[in-house]
């Protein structure tokens, strides 16, 4: 069985005909796949993607940039309480939000999530914002991780979680074969996925930071974009795993 752990926006989504072709391929081989979405979306946004954007129903979902894990049974998203307990012990959302008040130029994304705080930032200030938060967290003993994607989306999550750690936790908990687990992504917030697994698909439209992090490693660099790139990489790995 292949465990496909894929980012959503910019990886699966972006080319509807390509997504349809990928969906057909997975559906035709559904018994051979354990399908996991790993995304910054919350559960409501993820469910919208299933019903409006044409995504297949997954077997599990890693949401809110790794701060939530759900298994999916008969269309119902069931939260993994064990994962929440693991990552929430040192998390203090109030302290994070107080620190954010000292950083200029942040625009809240308007979400209220238990284990994630999200902002929009100016792309030209991304690295400066990262450094300011790092300094504030260090000075105030805040145990949190800063993840910036596409240089304009900033997520702050518990220090001991990210997409990669959540995916590794899920694979280990369900005893899924590690050697046939394949990740796929397009942006900086997918780097942790690639650091946690030995097989991965970097889609053609991926951000340069992800491409650079994947250089000289045994990952598949797709020549095509979005879902077409995922399908290209899947075919490559399925030949190797025979």
C-alpha positions as a Markdown table, in Angstrom:
| # | Residue | x | y | z |
|---|---|---|---|---|
| 1 | Unk | 0.0 | 0.0 | 0.0 |
| 2 | Unk | 1.1 | 3.5 | -0.8 |
| 3 | Unk | 0.5 | 6.3 | 1.7 |
| 4 | Unk | 0.2 | 9.6 | -0.2 |
| 5 | Unk | 0.6 | 12.6 | 2.1 |
| 6 | Unk | -0.1 | 15.6 | 0.0 |
| 7 | Unk | -0.4 | 19.4 | 0.4 |
| 8 | Unk | -3.5 | 20.8 | -1.1 |
| 9 | Unk | -3.3 | 24.4 | -2.3 |
| 10 | Unk | -0.7 | 24.9 | -5.0 |
| 11 | Unk | 0.0 | 21.1 | -5.1 |
| 12 | Unk | -3.3 | 19.3 | -5.8 |
| 13 | Unk | -5.3 | 22.5 | -6.6 |
| 14 | Unk | -4.4 | 24.8 | -9.4 |
| 15 | Unk | -5.3 | 22.8 | -12.5 |
| 16 | Unk | -8.7 | 21.2 | -12.5 |
| 17 | Unk | -8.3 | 18.9 | -15.5 |
| 18 | Unk | -5.0 | 17.6 | -13.9 |
| 19 | Unk | -6.8 | 17.1 | -10.6 |
| 20 | Unk | -9.5 | 15.1 | -12.3 |
| 21 | Unk | -6.9 | 12.9 | -14.0 |
| 22 | Unk | -5.1 | 12.3 | -10.7 |
| 23 | Unk | -8.4 | 11.5 | -9.0 |
| 24 | Unk | -9.3 | 9.0 | -11.6 |
| 25 | Unk | -5.9 | 7.3 | -11.2 |
| 26 | Unk | -6.2 | 7.1 | -7.4 |
| 27 | Unk | -9.8 | 6.0 | -7.6 |
| 28 | Unk | -8.9 | 3.2 | -10.1 |
| 29 | Unk | -6.3 | 2.0 | -7.6 |
| 30 | Unk | -8.1 | 3.0 | -4.4 |
| 31 | Unk | -7.4 | -0.2 | -2.5 |
| 32 | Unk | -3.6 | 0.4 | -3.0 |
| 33 | Unk | -3.7 | 4.0 | -1.5 |
| 34 | Unk | -4.0 | 5.5 | 2.0 |
| 35 | Unk | -4.7 | 9.1 | 1.1 |
| 36 | Unk | -3.8 | 11.9 | 3.5 |
| 37 | Unk | -4.1 | 15.7 | 3.0 |
| 38 | Unk | -1.6 | 17.9 | 4.8 |
| 39 | Unk | -2.6 | 21.5 | 4.7 |
| 40 | Unk | -2.8 | 24.8 | 6.5 |
| 41 | Unk | -6.6 | 24.7 | 6.1 |
| 42 | Unk | -8.9 | 24.1 | 9.1 |
| 43 | Unk | -11.5 | 21.4 | 9.0 |
| 44 | Unk | -14.3 | 23.6 | 7.7 |
| 45 | Unk | -12.1 | 24.8 | 4.8 |
| 46 | Unk | -11.0 | 21.2 | 4.1 |
| 47 | Unk | -14.6 | 20.0 | 3.9 |
| 48 | Unk | -15.4 | 22.8 | 1.5 |
| 49 | Unk | -12.6 | 21.6 | -0.7 |
| 50 | Unk | -14.1 | 18.1 | -0.8 |
| 51 | Unk | -17.5 | 19.3 | -1.9 |
| 52 | Unk | -16.7 | 22.4 | -4.0 |
| 53 | Unk | -13.1 | 22.0 | -5.3 |
| 54 | Unk | -13.3 | 18.4 | -6.4 |
| 55 | Unk | -10.9 | 16.7 | -3.9 |
| 56 | Unk | -11.3 | 13.0 | -3.2 |
| 57 | Unk | -12.4 | 12.0 | 0.3 |
| 58 | Unk | -9.2 | 11.2 | 2.2 |
| 59 | Unk | -8.5 | 8.5 | 4.8 |
| 60 | Unk | -7.0 | 11.1 | 7.1 |
| 61 | Unk | -6.1 | 14.8 | 7.2 |
| 62 | Unk | -3.4 | 16.8 | 8.8 |
| 63 | Unk | -4.8 | 20.3 | 9.1 |
| 64 | Unk | -3.9 | 23.7 | 10.5 |
| 65 | Unk | -0.3 | 23.3 | 9.4 |
| 66 | Unk | 0.1 | 20.1 | 11.5 |
| 67 | Unk | -1.6 | 21.2 | 14.7 |
| 68 | Unk | -4.6 | 19.0 | 14.0 |
| 69 | Unk | -4.9 | 15.4 | 12.8 |
| 70 | Unk | -8.2 | 13.8 | 11.8 |
| 71 | Unk | -9.0 | 10.3 | 10.6 |
| 72 | Unk | -12.0 | 10.1 | 8.3 |
| 73 | Unk | -14.7 | 7.5 | 8.7 |
| 74 | Unk | -17.7 | 7.4 | 6.4 |
| 75 | Unk | -17.1 | 11.1 | 5.6 |
| 76 | Unk | -16.9 | 12.2 | 9.2 |
| 77 | Unk | -13.6 | 13.9 | 10.4 |
| 78 | Unk | -12.6 | 12.5 | 13.8 |
| 79 | Unk | -10.0 | 14.5 | 15.7 |
| 80 | Unk | -6.9 | 12.7 | 17.1 |
| 81 | Unk | -7.0 | 13.7 | 20.8 |
| 82 | Unk | -3.7 | 12.0 | 21.5 |
| 83 | Unk | -1.9 | 14.3 | 19.0 |
| 84 | Unk | -3.5 | 17.3 | 20.6 |
| 85 | Unk | -2.4 | 16.3 | 24.0 |
| 86 | Unk | 1.2 | 15.7 | 22.8 |
| 87 | Unk | 1.6 | 19.2 | 21.3 |
| 88 | Unk | -0.6 | 21.4 | 23.5 |
| 89 | Unk | 1.3 | 20.9 | 26.8 |
| 90 | Unk | 3.6 | 23.9 | 26.4 |
| 91 | Unk | 1.3 | 26.0 | 24.1 |
| 92 | Unk | 0.1 | 29.3 | 25.4 |
| 93 | Unk | -2.0 | 31.1 | 22.7 |
| 94 | Unk | -2.5 | 34.2 | 24.8 |
| 95 | Unk | 1.3 | 34.7 | 25.1 |
| 96 | Unk | 1.6 | 34.3 | 21.3 |
| 97 | Unk | -1.1 | 36.9 | 20.6 |
| 98 | Unk | 0.4 | 39.3 | 23.1 |
| 99 | Unk | 3.8 | 39.0 | 21.4 |
| 100 | Unk | 2.2 | 39.6 | 18.0 |
| 101 | Unk | 1.0 | 43.0 | 19.2 |
| 102 | Unk | 4.6 | 44.1 | 19.3 |
| 103 | Unk | 5.2 | 43.2 | 15.6 |
| 104 | Unk | 4.2 | 45.8 | 13.1 |
| 105 | Unk | 2.5 | 45.1 | 9.8 |
| 106 | Unk | 0.5 | 42.0 | 10.8 |
| 107 | Unk | -3.0 | 41.5 | 9.5 |
| 108 | Unk | -5.0 | 38.7 | 11.2 |
| 109 | Unk | -6.4 | 36.0 | 8.9 |
| 110 | Unk | -9.6 | 36.2 | 11.0 |
| 111 | Unk | -9.5 | 32.5 | 12.1 |
| 112 | Unk | -9.9 | 31.3 | 15.7 |
| 113 | Unk | -8.0 | 28.1 | 16.1 |
| 114 | Unk | -7.1 | 26.5 | 19.3 |
| 115 | Unk | -3.5 | 25.5 | 18.4 |
| 116 | Unk | -2.7 | 28.0 | 15.6 |
| 117 | Unk | -2.5 | 31.8 | 15.2 |
| 118 | Unk | -2.4 | 33.1 | 11.6 |
| 119 | Unk | -1.5 | 36.4 | 10.0 |
| 120 | Unk | -1.0 | 37.9 | 6.5 |
| 121 | Unk | 2.4 | 39.7 | 6.2 |
| 122 | Unk | 4.1 | 41.8 | 3.6 |
| 123 | Unk | 6.3 | 39.6 | 1.4 |
| 124 | Unk | 9.1 | 42.1 | 1.6 |
| 125 | Unk | 9.1 | 41.9 | 5.4 |
| 126 | Unk | 8.9 | 38.2 | 5.8 |
| 127 | Unk | 12.4 | 37.5 | 7.1 |
| 128 | Unk | 12.3 | 40.6 | 9.3 |
| 129 | Unk | 9.0 | 39.4 | 10.8 |
| 130 | Unk | 10.4 | 36.0 | 11.4 |
| 131 | Unk | 13.4 | 37.4 | 13.3 |
| 132 | Unk | 11.2 | 39.7 | 15.4 |
| 133 | Unk | 9.0 | 36.8 | 16.5 |
| 134 | Unk | 12.0 | 34.6 | 17.2 |
| 135 | Unk | 13.5 | 37.3 | 19.4 |
| 136 | Unk | 10.2 | 37.9 | 21.3 |
| 137 | Unk | 9.6 | 34.1 | 21.8 |
| 138 | Unk | 13.2 | 33.7 | 23.1 |
| 139 | Unk | 12.9 | 36.7 | 25.5 |
| 140 | Unk | 9.5 | 35.6 | 26.8 |
| 141 | Unk | 9.9 | 31.9 | 27.0 |
| 142 | Unk | 7.2 | 31.2 | 24.4 |
| 143 | Unk | 7.3 | 27.7 | 23.0 |
| 144 | Unk | 6.1 | 28.2 | 19.5 |
| 145 | Unk | 7.2 | 27.7 | 15.9 |
| 146 | Unk | 6.9 | 30.2 | 13.1 |
| 147 | Unk | 6.1 | 29.0 | 9.6 |
| 148 | Unk | 5.9 | 31.3 | 6.6 |
| 149 | Unk | 4.6 | 30.2 | 3.3 |
| 150 | Unk | 4.6 | 32.0 | -0.1 |
| 151 | Unk | 6.3 | 34.8 | 1.9 |
| 152 | Unk | 2.9 | 36.2 | 2.8 |
| 153 | Unk | 1.1 | 33.7 | 5.1 |
| 154 | Unk | 2.4 | 33.4 | 8.7 |
| 155 | Unk | 1.3 | 30.6 | 11.0 |
| 156 | Unk | 2.4 | 30.2 | 14.6 |
| 157 | Unk | 1.9 | 26.7 | 16.0 |
| 158 | Unk | 3.2 | 24.7 | 19.0 |
| 159 | Unk | 6.9 | 24.3 | 19.0 |
| 160 | Unk | 6.8 | 20.5 | 18.8 |
| 161 | Unk | 4.6 | 20.2 | 15.7 |
| 162 | Unk | 4.5 | 20.8 | 12.0 |
| 163 | Unk | 3.2 | 19.0 | 9.0 |
| 164 | Unk | 6.1 | 16.6 | 9.0 |
| 165 | Unk | 5.9 | 15.7 | 12.7 |
| 166 | Unk | 2.2 | 15.2 | 12.4 |
| 167 | Unk | 2.5 | 13.0 | 9.4 |
| 168 | Unk | 5.2 | 10.9 | 11.1 |
| 169 | Unk | 3.0 | 10.5 | 14.1 |
| 170 | Unk | 0.1 | 9.3 | 12.0 |
| 171 | Unk | 2.1 | 6.9 | 10.0 |
| 172 | Unk | 3.7 | 5.4 | 13.2 |
| 173 | Unk | 0.3 | 5.3 | 15.0 |
| 174 | Unk | -1.4 | 3.5 | 12.2 |
| 175 | Unk | 1.6 | 1.3 | 11.4 |
| 176 | Unk | 1.6 | 2.4 | 7.8 |
| 177 | Unk | 4.6 | 1.2 | 5.8 |
| 178 | Unk | 7.3 | 4.0 | 6.0 |
| 179 | Unk | 9.1 | 2.8 | 2.8 |
| 180 | Unk | 6.0 | 3.3 | 0.7 |
| 181 | Unk | 5.0 | 6.7 | 2.3 |
| 182 | Unk | 5.3 | 9.5 | -0.3 |
| 183 | Unk | 4.8 | 13.2 | 0.5 |
| 184 | Unk | 4.0 | 15.9 | -2.1 |
| 185 | Unk | 4.2 | 19.7 | -1.8 |
| 186 | Unk | 4.9 | 23.1 | -3.3 |
| 187 | Unk | 5.9 | 25.6 | -0.7 |
| 188 | Unk | 8.0 | 26.4 | 2.4 |
| 189 | Unk | 5.5 | 25.0 | 4.8 |
| 190 | Unk | 6.0 | 21.6 | 3.2 |
| 191 | Unk | 9.7 | 21.5 | 3.9 |
| 192 | Unk | 9.0 | 19.7 | 7.2 |
| 193 | Unk | 7.2 | 17.0 | 5.3 |
| 194 | Unk | 10.2 | 16.3 | 3.1 |
| 195 | Unk | 12.5 | 16.3 | 6.2 |
| 196 | Unk | 10.4 | 13.6 | 7.8 |
| 197 | Unk | 10.2 | 11.2 | 4.9 |
| 198 | Unk | 12.6 | 9.7 | 2.3 |
| 199 | Unk | 10.2 | 9.7 | -0.7 |
| 200 | Unk | 8.7 | 12.9 | -1.9 |
| 201 | Unk | 7.3 | 14.7 | -5.0 |
| 202 | Unk | 8.2 | 18.4 | -5.6 |
| 203 | Unk | 5.7 | 19.7 | -8.1 |
| 204 | Unk | 7.0 | 21.8 | -11.0 |
| 205 | Unk | 5.4 | 25.0 | -9.8 |
| 206 | Unk | 7.0 | 24.6 | -6.3 |
| 207 | Unk | 8.5 | 27.6 | -4.5 |
| 208 | Unk | 12.3 | 27.9 | -4.9 |
| 209 | Unk | 12.9 | 27.4 | -1.2 |
| 210 | Unk | 11.3 | 23.9 | -1.3 |
| 211 | Unk | 13.2 | 23.1 | -4.5 |
| 212 | Unk | 16.5 | 24.1 | -2.9 |
| 213 | Unk | 15.8 | 22.1 | 0.2 |
| 214 | Unk | 15.2 | 19.0 | -1.9 |
| 215 | Unk | 18.3 | 19.2 | -3.9 |
| 216 | Unk | 20.8 | 16.3 | -3.7 |
| 217 | Unk | 18.1 | 14.2 | -2.0 |
| 218 | Unk | 16.2 | 11.2 | -3.3 |
| 219 | Unk | 13.0 | 13.2 | -4.1 |
| 220 | Unk | 11.2 | 13.3 | -7.4 |
| 221 | Unk | 11.3 | 16.8 | -9.1 |
| 222 | Unk | 8.3 | 16.8 | -11.3 |
| 223 | Unk | 8.5 | 18.5 | -14.7 |
| 224 | Unk | 4.8 | 19.3 | -14.6 |
| 225 | Unk | 2.7 | 21.5 | -12.2 |
| 226 | Unk | 0.1 | 21.0 | -9.6 |
| 227 | Unk | -1.8 | 17.6 | -9.6 |
| 228 | Unk | -0.1 | 16.7 | -12.9 |
| 229 | Unk | 3.2 | 16.8 | -11.1 |
| 230 | Unk | 1.8 | 14.7 | -8.3 |
| 231 | Unk | 0.6 | 12.1 | -10.8 |
| 232 | Unk | 3.9 | 12.1 | -12.6 |
| 233 | Unk | 5.8 | 11.5 | -9.3 |
| 234 | Unk | 3.4 | 8.8 | -8.2 |
| 235 | Unk | 3.9 | 6.9 | -11.5 |
| 236 | Unk | 7.7 | 7.2 | -11.0 |
| 237 | Unk | 7.6 | 5.8 | -7.4 |
| 238 | Unk | 5.1 | 3.1 | -8.2 |
| 239 | Unk | 7.5 | 1.7 | -10.8 |
| 240 | Unk | 10.3 | 1.7 | -8.2 |
| 241 | Unk | 8.2 | 0.1 | -5.5 |
| 242 | Unk | 7.1 | -2.9 | -7.6 |
